[in-house]
Amino acid sequence: MKRTVFYSWQSDLPNATNRSFIENALKDAAKQIAQDESIGVDPVIDRDTQGMAGAPDISLAIFSKISAADLFVADISFVANNENRFIPNPNVMVELGYALKAKGHEALVLV
């Protein structure tokens, strides 16, 4: 059974410790899950406008993918701080808010 995991990433921090690191970990986990026949799940990792042709409306594409996904994973690492407030990437926060409304708490994984 195919299950889609939508990955909301940020590029403010080093690729090696965030975007690619997390995406590779998700892909590795998906591969292990897919190989275990007792689970019966074939996870697919999706993100942003990956796999979409042309120049799609980015927000519409992302929100549609989030709605269709079975699980939402967000990189909420702090990318800035301001007067003792730590700030995650604002685009990831918008996607997280949408996912919370569309999917509920049970389908969210925050990294």
DSSP file (Angstrom, degrees, kcal/mol; ACC not computed):
  #  RESIDUE AA STRUCTURE BP1 BP2  ACC     N-H-->O    O-->H-N    N-H-->O    O-->H-N    TCO  KAPPA ALPHA  PHI   PSI    X-CA   Y-CA   Z-CA
    1    1 A M              0   0    0      0, 0.0    41,-3.2     0, 0.0     2,-0.3   0.000 360.0 360.0 360.0 125.6    0.0    0.0    0.0
    2    2 A K  E     -a   42   0A   0     39,-0.2     2,-0.4    41,-0.1    39,-0.0  -0.548 360.0-176.2 -75.6 134.5    1.5    3.3   -1.1
    3    3 A R  E     -a   43   0A   0     39,-1.6    41,-2.8    -2,-0.3     2,-0.5  -1.000  15.1-142.7-131.4 130.9    1.8    6.0    1.6
    4    4 A T  E     -a   44   0A   0     -2,-0.4    66,-2.4    64,-0.2    67,-1.7  -0.808   9.1-164.8-101.1 132.9    3.0    9.5    0.9
    5    5 A V  E     -ab  45  71A   0     39,-3.2    41,-3.2    -2,-0.5     2,-0.5  -0.970  10.9-151.8-112.2 119.4    5.2   11.5    3.2
    6    6 A F  E     -ab  46  72A   0     65,-2.9    67,-3.2    -2,-0.5     2,-0.6  -0.822   8.6-154.8 -93.9 128.4    5.4   15.2    2.5
    7    7 A Y  E     -ab  47  73A   0     39,-2.9     2,-0.7    -2,-0.5    41,-0.5  -0.909   4.5-161.3-108.4 116.6    8.7   16.8    3.6
    8    8 A S  E     + b   0  74A   0     65,-3.3    67,-2.4    -2,-0.6     2,-0.2  -0.875  24.7 179.6 -97.1 112.5    8.7   20.6    4.3
    9    9 A W        -     0   0    0     -2,-0.7     2,-0.3    65,-0.2    39,-0.0  -0.633  21.1-149.4-114.6 165.9   12.3   21.7    4.2
   10   10 A Q        -     0   0    0     -2,-0.2     9,-0.5    81,-0.1     3,-0.1  -0.968   7.0-158.5-132.8 152.5   14.3   24.9    4.7
   11   11 A S        +     0   0    0     -2,-0.3     4,-0.1     1,-0.1    -1,-0.0   0.164  69.5  96.5-115.9  17.1   17.6   26.0    3.1
   12   12 A D  S    S+     0   0    0      2,-0.1    -1,-0.1     3,-0.0     3,-0.1   0.834  82.7  52.6 -74.5 -32.2   18.7   28.6    5.6
   13   13 A L  S    S-     0   0    0      1,-0.2     6,-0.3    -3,-0.1     5,-0.1  -0.553 111.4 -63.7-100.8 166.7   20.9   26.2    7.5
   14   14 A P    >>  -     0   0    0      0, 0.0     3,-1.1     0, 0.0     4,-1.1  -0.195  39.5-134.6 -55.6 135.6   23.7   23.9    6.0
   15   15 A N  T 34>S+     0   0    0      1,-0.3     6,-1.4     2,-0.2     5,-0.8   0.850 102.5  60.4 -56.1 -39.0   22.4   21.3    3.6
   16   16 A A  T 345S+     0   0    0      1,-0.2    -1,-0.3     4,-0.2    -3,-0.0   0.741 114.2  33.9 -67.0 -23.7   24.5   18.6    5.2
   17   17 A T  T <45S+     0   0    0     -3,-1.1    -1,-0.2     4,-0.1    -2,-0.2   0.473 133.1  12.7-110.4  -4.3   22.8   19.0    8.6
   18   18 A N  T  X5S+     0   0    0     -4,-1.1     4,-3.3    -3,-0.4     5,-0.4   0.338 119.4  28.5-133.6 -95.0   19.3   19.9    7.5
   19   19 A R  H  >5S+     0   0    0     -9,-0.5     4,-2.4    -6,-0.3     5,-0.2   0.894 130.4  28.4 -48.2 -63.2   17.7   19.6    4.1
   20   20 A S  H  ><S+     0   0    0     -5,-0.8     4,-3.0     2,-0.2     5,-0.3   0.883 120.1  56.0 -68.9 -37.7   19.6   16.8    2.6
   21   21 A F  H  > S+     0   0    0     -6,-1.4     4,-1.9     2,-0.2    -2,-0.2   0.946 113.7  39.4 -59.2 -49.6   20.4   15.1    5.9
   22   22 A I  H  X S+     0   0    0     -4,-3.3     4,-2.5     2,-0.2    -2,-0.2   0.919 116.2  50.8 -68.3 -43.6   16.7   14.9    6.8
   23   23 A E  H  X S+     0   0    0     -4,-2.4     4,-2.5    -5,-0.4    -2,-0.2   0.909 110.8  48.9 -62.0 -41.6   15.6   14.0    3.3
   24   24 A N  H  X S+     0   0    0     -4,-3.0     4,-2.6     2,-0.2    -1,-0.2   0.889 110.1  51.6 -64.9 -38.5   18.2   11.2    3.1
   25   25 A A  H  X S+     0   0    0     -4,-1.9     4,-2.5    -5,-0.3    -2,-0.2   0.908 110.5  49.0 -63.9 -41.1   17.1    9.8    6.5
   26   26 A L  H  X S+     0   0    0     -4,-2.5     4,-2.6     2,-0.2    -2,-0.2   0.921 112.1  48.3 -63.0 -44.0   13.5    9.8    5.3
   27   27 A K  H  X S+     0   0    0     -4,-2.5     4,-2.3     2,-0.2    -2,-0.2   0.901 111.7  49.8 -64.1 -41.1   14.4    8.0    2.1
   28   28 A D  H  X S+     0   0    0     -4,-2.6     4,-2.2     2,-0.2    -2,-0.2   0.926 112.7  46.9 -63.0 -44.6   16.5    5.4    4.0
   29   29 A A  H  X S+     0   0    0     -4,-2.5     4,-2.5     1,-0.2    -2,-0.2   0.912 111.6  51.4 -63.4 -42.2   13.6    4.8    6.4
   30   30 A A  H  X S+     0   0    0     -4,-2.6     4,-2.6     1,-0.2    -1,-0.2   0.897 109.0  51.2 -61.4 -40.5   11.2    4.5    3.5
   31   31 A K  H  X S+     0   0    0     -4,-2.3     4,-1.6     2,-0.2    -1,-0.2   0.921 111.1  47.1 -63.6 -44.2   13.4    2.0    1.8
   32   32 A Q  H  X S+     0   0    0     -4,-2.2     4,-0.8     2,-0.2    -2,-0.2   0.906 113.2  48.6 -64.9 -41.4   13.7   -0.2    5.0
   33   33 A I  H >< S+     0   0    0     -4,-2.5     3,-0.9     1,-0.2     8,-0.4   0.923 109.9  51.9 -63.9 -43.8    9.9    0.0    5.5
   34   34 A A  H 3< S+     0   0    0     -4,-2.6    -1,-0.2     1,-0.2    -2,-0.2   0.823 107.0  53.9 -62.9 -31.6    9.2   -1.0    1.9
   35   35 A Q  H 3< S+     0   0    0     -4,-1.6     2,-1.1    -5,-0.2    -1,-0.2   0.659  89.5  85.1 -78.1 -15.9   11.5   -4.0    2.1
   36   36 A D    XX  -     0   0    0     -3,-0.9     3,-1.6    -4,-0.8     4,-1.1  -0.752  60.2-170.5 -90.8  99.5    9.7   -5.3    5.2
   37   37 A E  T 34 S+     0   0    0     -2,-1.1    -1,-0.2     1,-0.3    -2,-0.0   0.727  80.0  68.5 -63.6 -22.6    6.8   -7.3    3.7
   38   38 A S  T 34 S+     0   0    0      1,-0.2    -1,-0.3    -3,-0.1    -2,-0.0   0.752 100.5  48.9 -69.7 -21.7    5.2   -7.7    7.1
   39   39 A I  T <4 S-     0   0    0     -3,-1.6    -1,-0.2    -6,-0.3    -2,-0.2   0.875  89.1-155.9 -83.1 -40.6    4.4   -4.0    7.2
   40   40 A G     <  +     0   0    0     -4,-1.1     2,-0.4    -7,-0.2    -3,-0.1   0.791  47.1 124.5  71.8  28.7    2.9   -3.9    3.7
   41   41 A V        -     0   0    0     -5,-0.4    -1,-0.2    -8,-0.4   -39,-0.2  -0.966  45.9-162.2-124.8 138.5    3.6   -0.2    3.2
   42   42 A D  E     -a    2   0A   0    -41,-3.2   -39,-1.6    -2,-0.4     2,-0.1  -0.838  21.4-155.5-116.6  90.5    5.5    1.4    0.3
   43   43 A P  E     -a    3   0A   0      0, 0.0     2,-0.4     0, 0.0   -39,-0.2  -0.408   6.0-162.6 -70.9 140.8    6.4    4.9    1.6
   44   44 A V  E     -a    4   0A   0    -41,-2.8   -39,-3.2    -2,-0.1     2,-0.5  -0.993  10.5-143.4-122.9 126.8    7.0    7.7   -1.0
   45   45 A I  E     +a    5   0A   0     -2,-0.4     2,-0.3   -41,-0.2   -39,-0.2  -0.797  26.1 175.3 -92.5 126.5    8.8   10.9    0.0
   46   46 A D  E     +a    6   0A   0    -41,-3.2   -39,-2.9    -2,-0.5     2,-0.3  -0.875   3.9 171.7-127.1 160.0    7.5   14.0   -1.7
   47   47 A R  E >   -a    7   0A   0     -2,-0.3     3,-1.7   -41,-0.2   -39,-0.1  -0.981  46.6 -27.0-160.6 163.2    8.3   17.7   -1.3
   48   48 A D  T 3  S-     0   0    0    -41,-0.5    17,-0.1    -2,-0.3    -1,-0.1   0.217 116.6 -30.8  28.3-128.3    7.7   21.2   -2.8
   49   49 A T  T >  S+     0   0    0      3,-0.1     3,-2.2    -3,-0.1    -1,-0.3   0.117  89.5 153.0-103.1  20.6    6.9   21.0   -6.5
   50   50 A Q  T <   +     0   0    0     -3,-1.7    -3,-0.1     1,-0.3     3,-0.1  -0.228  68.5  14.2 -51.5 131.5    9.0   17.9   -7.1
   51   51 A G  T 3  S+     0   0    0      1,-0.3     2,-0.4    -5,-0.1    -1,-0.3   0.453  96.2 122.9  82.8   0.3    7.7   15.9  -10.1
   52   52 A M    <   -     0   0    0     -3,-2.2    -1,-0.3     2,-0.1     2,-0.1  -0.813  57.2-129.9 -99.3 135.5    5.5   18.7  -11.4
   53   53 A A        -     0   0    0     -2,-0.4     2,-0.0    -3,-0.1    -1,-0.0  -0.427  63.1  -5.3 -81.8 155.3    6.0   19.9  -14.9
   54   54 A G  S    S-     0   0    0      1,-0.2    -2,-0.1    -2,-0.1     0, 0.0  -0.297 112.6 -37.6  70.7-145.9    6.3   23.5  -16.0
   55   55 A A        -     0   0    0     -2,-0.0    -1,-0.2     2,-0.0    -2,-0.1  -0.739  69.7-171.1-119.5  79.6    5.9   26.4  -13.6
   56   56 A P        -     0   0    0      0, 0.0     2,-0.7     0, 0.0     3,-0.1  -0.230  40.5 -90.6 -70.1 159.9    3.1   25.4  -11.3
   57   57 A D     >  -     0   0    0      1,-0.2     4,-2.8     2,-0.1     5,-0.2  -0.630  44.3-149.9 -66.1 111.2    1.5   27.8   -8.7
   58   58 A I  H  > S+     0   0    0     -2,-0.7     4,-2.8     1,-0.2     5,-0.2   0.910  88.4  44.7 -60.5 -49.4    3.9   26.9   -5.9
   59   59 A S  H  > S+     0   0    0      1,-0.2     4,-2.8     2,-0.2     5,-0.2   0.924 115.7  47.5 -65.0 -42.3    1.6   27.5   -3.0
   60   60 A L  H  > S+     0   0    0      2,-0.2     4,-2.3     1,-0.2    -1,-0.2   0.918 113.4  49.0 -62.0 -42.9   -1.3   25.7   -4.6
   61   61 A A  H  X S+     0   0    0     -4,-2.8     4,-2.3     2,-0.2    -2,-0.2   0.937 114.0  45.0 -62.0 -47.6    0.9   22.8   -5.5
   62   62 A I  H  X S+     0   0    0     -4,-2.8     4,-2.7    -5,-0.2    -2,-0.2   0.932 113.8  48.3 -64.9 -46.4    2.4   22.5   -2.0
   63   63 A F  H  X S+     0   0    0     -4,-2.8     4,-2.3    -5,-0.2    -1,-0.2   0.885 112.0  50.4 -63.4 -37.5   -1.0   22.8   -0.3
   64   64 A S  H  X S+     0   0    0     -4,-2.3     4,-1.9    -5,-0.2    -1,-0.2   0.917 111.6  47.7 -64.4 -42.8   -2.5   20.2   -2.6
   65   65 A K  H  X S+     0   0    0     -4,-2.3     4,-1.4     2,-0.2    -2,-0.2   0.899 110.9  51.0 -65.5 -40.2    0.4   17.8   -1.9
   66   66 A I  H  < S+     0   0    0     -4,-2.7     3,-0.4     1,-0.2    -2,-0.2   0.936 110.0  50.2 -62.2 -45.2    0.1   18.3    1.8
   67   67 A S  H  < S+     0   0    0     -4,-2.3    -1,-0.2     1,-0.2    -2,-0.2   0.871 114.0  45.0 -60.0 -37.5   -3.7   17.6    1.7
   68   68 A A  H  < S+     0   0    0     -4,-1.9    -1,-0.2    -5,-0.2   -64,-0.2   0.680  95.2  98.8 -81.3 -18.2   -3.0   14.4   -0.3
   69   69 A A     <  -     0   0    0     -4,-1.4   -64,-0.2    -3,-0.4     3,-0.1  -0.273  63.3-148.3 -72.0 155.6   -0.2   13.2    1.9
   70   70 A D  S    S+     0   0    0    -66,-2.4     2,-0.3     1,-0.3   -65,-0.2   0.707  85.2  22.8 -90.1 -25.6   -0.5   10.6    4.6
   71   71 A L  E     -b    5   0A   0    -67,-1.7   -65,-2.9     2,-0.0     2,-0.5  -0.993  66.5-150.9-143.9 145.2    2.2   12.1    6.8
   72   72 A F  E     -bc   6 108A   0     35,-3.1    37,-2.5    -2,-0.3     2,-0.5  -0.981  10.2-171.3-122.3 124.3    3.8   15.6    7.1
   73   73 A V  E     -bc   7 109A   0    -67,-3.2   -65,-3.3    -2,-0.5     2,-0.4  -0.968   8.4-171.5-116.5 127.5    7.4   16.0    8.2
   74   74 A A  E     -bc   8 110A   0     35,-2.4    37,-3.2    -2,-0.5     2,-1.0  -0.964  24.5-139.0-125.4 135.7    8.7   19.5    8.9
   75   75 A D        +     0   0    0    -67,-2.4    14,-0.3    -2,-0.4    17,-0.1  -0.798  27.5 172.8 -87.1 100.5   12.2   20.9    9.6
   76   76 A I        +     0   0    0     -2,-1.0    -1,-0.1    12,-0.1     3,-0.1   0.039  20.2 148.1-100.6  25.9   11.4   23.4   12.3
   77   77 A S        -     0   0    0      1,-0.1    12,-0.6    11,-0.1     2,-0.3  -0.279  58.2-102.6 -57.1 144.2   15.0   24.1   13.1
   78   78 A F  E     +D   88   0B   0     10,-0.2    -1,-0.1     1,-0.1     3,-0.1  -0.572  39.0 178.4 -72.0 129.4   15.6   27.7   14.2
   79   79 A V  E     +     0   0B   0      8,-3.1     2,-0.3    -2,-0.3    -1,-0.1   0.512  64.4   4.9-109.7  -9.9   17.1   29.7   11.4
   80   80 A A  E     -D   87   0B   0      7,-1.4     7,-3.4     2,-0.0     2,-0.3  -0.968  59.7-144.4-159.9 168.7   17.4   33.1   13.1
   81   81 A N  E     -D   86   0B   0     -2,-0.3     2,-0.4     5,-0.3     5,-0.2  -0.992   7.2-170.5-143.4 153.0   16.8   34.8   16.5
   82   82 A N  E >  S-D   85   0B   0      3,-2.4     3,-1.0    -2,-0.3    -2,-0.0  -0.926  73.5 -22.8-146.4 113.0   15.6   38.3   17.4
   83   83 A E  T 3  S-     0   0    0     -2,-0.4     3,-0.1     1,-0.3    -1,-0.0   0.931 130.4 -42.5  49.0  55.3   15.8   39.7   20.9
   84   84 A N  T 3  S+     0   0    0      1,-0.2     2,-0.5     0, 0.0    -1,-0.3   0.600 113.9 119.4  69.1  14.3   16.0   36.2   22.6
   85   85 A R  E <   -D   82   0B   0     -3,-1.0    -3,-2.4     2,-0.0     2,-0.4  -0.943  56.1-143.8-108.8 129.7   13.3   34.7   20.3
   86   86 A F  E     -D   81   0B   0     -2,-0.5    -5,-0.3    -5,-0.2    -8,-0.0  -0.768  16.2-155.0 -93.8 138.0   14.3   31.9   18.1
   87   87 A I  E     -D   80   0B   0     -7,-3.4    -8,-3.1    -2,-0.4    -7,-1.4  -0.947   5.1-154.4-123.6 120.6   12.7   31.8   14.7
   88   88 A P  E     -D   78   0B   0      0, 0.0   -10,-0.2     0, 0.0   -12,-0.1  -0.349  51.0 -69.5 -78.4 171.2   12.0   28.8   12.4
   89   89 A N     >  -     0   0    0    -12,-0.6     4,-1.9   -14,-0.3     5,-0.1  -0.438  42.8-140.9 -62.3 127.2   11.8   29.2    8.6
   90   90 A P  H  > S+     0   0    0      0, 0.0     4,-2.1     0, 0.0     5,-0.2   0.843  98.9  54.6 -64.5 -33.8    8.5   31.1    7.9
   91   91 A N  H  > S+     0   0    0      1,-0.2     4,-2.3     2,-0.2     5,-0.2   0.916 108.4  49.1 -65.2 -41.1    7.7   29.1    4.8
   92   92 A V  H  > S+     0   0    0      1,-0.2     4,-2.7     2,-0.2    -1,-0.2   0.890 109.4  53.3 -63.2 -38.3    7.9   25.9    6.8
   93   93 A M  H  X S+     0   0    0     -4,-1.9     4,-2.6     2,-0.2    -2,-0.2   0.889 107.9  49.7 -65.5 -38.8    5.7   27.4    9.5
   94   94 A V  H  X S+     0   0    0     -4,-2.1     4,-2.2     2,-0.2    -2,-0.2   0.940 113.5  46.1 -62.7 -46.2    3.0   28.3    6.9
   95   95 A E  H  X S+     0   0    0     -4,-2.3     4,-2.7     1,-0.2    -2,-0.2   0.887 111.9  51.8 -63.8 -38.8    3.1   24.7    5.5
   96   96 A L  H  X S+     0   0    0     -4,-2.7     4,-2.7     2,-0.2    -1,-0.2   0.918 108.8  50.3 -63.6 -44.0    3.0   23.3    9.1
   97   97 A G  H  X S+     0   0    0     -4,-2.6     4,-1.9     2,-0.2    -2,-0.2   0.912 112.6  46.9 -60.3 -42.7   -0.1   25.4    9.9
   98   98 A Y  H  X S+     0   0    0     -4,-2.2     4,-3.1     1,-0.2     5,-0.2   0.925 112.4  49.7 -64.2 -44.6   -1.8   24.2    6.8
   99   99 A A  H  X>S+     0   0    0     -4,-2.7     4,-3.5     1,-0.2     5,-0.9   0.887 107.3  54.8 -62.7 -39.0   -0.8   20.6    7.5
  100  100 A L  H  X5S+     0   0    0     -4,-2.7     4,-1.1     3,-0.2    -1,-0.2   0.925 114.4  40.3 -60.3 -44.5   -2.1   20.9   11.1
  101  101 A K  H  <5S+     0   0    0     -4,-1.9    -2,-0.2    -5,-0.2    -1,-0.2   0.916 123.0  40.0 -69.2 -43.4   -5.5   22.0    9.8
  102  102 A A  H  <5S+     0   0    0     -4,-3.1    -2,-0.2    -5,-0.2    -3,-0.2   0.853 133.2  18.0 -76.3 -35.7   -5.6   19.6    6.9
  103  103 A K  H  <5S-     0   0    0     -4,-3.5    -3,-0.2    -5,-0.2     3,-0.2   0.707  95.6-133.1-112.1 -27.0   -4.1   16.5    8.6
  104  104 A G    ><< -     0   0    0     -4,-1.1     3,-1.3    -5,-0.9    -3,-0.1  -0.096  40.9 -65.6  86.1 166.5   -4.4   17.0   12.4
  105  105 A H  G >  S+     0   0    0      1,-0.3     3,-1.7     2,-0.2    -1,-0.2   0.813 124.9  68.3 -59.1 -34.0   -1.7   16.4   15.0
  106  106 A E  G 3  S+     0   0    0      1,-0.3    -1,-0.3    -3,-0.2    -2,-0.1   0.718 100.0  48.2 -63.8 -21.9   -1.6   12.7   14.4
  107  107 A A  G <  S+     0   0    0     -3,-1.3   -35,-3.1    -8,-0.1     2,-0.4   0.209  92.9  98.7-105.0  14.9    0.0   13.0   11.0
  108  108 A L  E <   -c   72   0A   0     -3,-1.7     2,-0.4   -37,-0.2   -35,-0.2  -0.859  43.5-177.0-110.0 138.1    2.7   15.5   11.9
  109  109 A V  E     -c   73   0A   0    -37,-2.5   -35,-2.4    -2,-0.4     2,-0.5  -0.988  12.7-159.3-128.5 121.2    6.4   14.8   12.6
  110  110 A L  E      c   74   0A   0     -2,-0.4   -35,-0.2   -37,-0.2   -37,-0.1  -0.889 360.0 360.0-106.6 126.2    8.5   17.8   13.6
  111  111 A V              0   0    0    -37,-3.2   -36,-0.2    -2,-0.5    -1,-0.1   0.349 360.0 360.0-112.2 360.0   12.3   17.6   13.2
